[in-house]
Amino acid sequence: MTWIDFADPSWSNSITKNGAHFDHQTFLDASLLSFAPTFLQEERLPGAVVACTMAPSQVPEPTETALGGRCKVCKEPEEKGKRFLICGHSLCMYKYYHIRCLSPKQIASDQQLGEQCWYCPSCLCRGCFCDMDDNEIIMCDGCDEAYHLYCLSPPLTSVPKGHWYCQLCTEAKAREVEVKKYEKRMLQLHRKRDRAMVKSDKYVGMGLLLDALAKLEEEEAITKRKRDEEAAAAAMEKLRGDEEAATAAE
């Protein structure tokens, strides 16, 4: 059995050595959980203890942000004006959240009003907000939020194989797919139009070339006809001259 005493000075000092100091909150009322980027006044339960009764091999490994005392969302430490909410679940892998990094829905102050500690979205079912049946909880691979299998709509009877996404993330992914399909369709239409314009330009250019060739041939035919007419007139003139000369000689 592993015990974590949030009021133990040695545990607090170890966090300070990692570059951040935390005033550990183990009791939060609605005013403290409200979404506001202000410097919070906090209440504590002295010597509050969280117990883990699972075997060491079953205990989830803390994430890098939890080990480093950083916010799970923005990966930054706690600062004045950027206070932490600290998840009280003994098996939480994330622990630390800036209040300003969470939405009111994620903080869920009304649902957790009067509880001994605050549970983050990954440790408390977002459907019923009841701290029970941890073995029935699954986490969304998109947002890391937790849900009881029986709180889903429709409910599940077993943990799905592979990736699983909550309804909100599924809808978001569907919208993303539709947006990508729309963008692809628009790109194809633009490419088709561009090809048609190029083809049209080629036809226009060919038409102009053919018109120019026809006009040139027509001009050449007119010039040739004029030359032939002039040559014929000159031949007739010469023939008349020869006839007149022969008549005079007689």
Secondary structure as GFF3:
##gff-version 3
##sequence-region A 1 250
A	DSSP	beta_strand	2	5	.	.	.	ID=ss1
A	DSSP	alpha_helix	9	17	.	.	.	ID=ss2
A	DSSP	alpha_helix	30	33	.	.	.	ID=ss3
A	DSSP	beta_strand	49	52	.	.	.	ID=ss4
A	DSSP	three_ten_helix	56	58	.	.	.	ID=ss5
A	DSSP	alpha_helix	64	67	.	.	.	ID=ss6
A	DSSP	beta_strand	84	86	.	.	.	ID=ss7
A	DSSP	beta_strand	96	98	.	.	.	ID=ss8
A	DSSP	three_ten_helix	99	101	.	.	.	ID=ss9
A	DSSP	alpha_helix	104	107	.	.	.	ID=ss10
A	DSSP	three_ten_helix	134	136	.	.	.	ID=ss11
A	DSSP	beta_strand	137	139	.	.	.	ID=ss12
A	DSSP	beta_strand	146	148	.	.	.	ID=ss13
A	DSSP	three_ten_helix	149	151	.	.	.	ID=ss14
A	DSSP	alpha_helix	167	249	.	.	.	ID=ss15
###
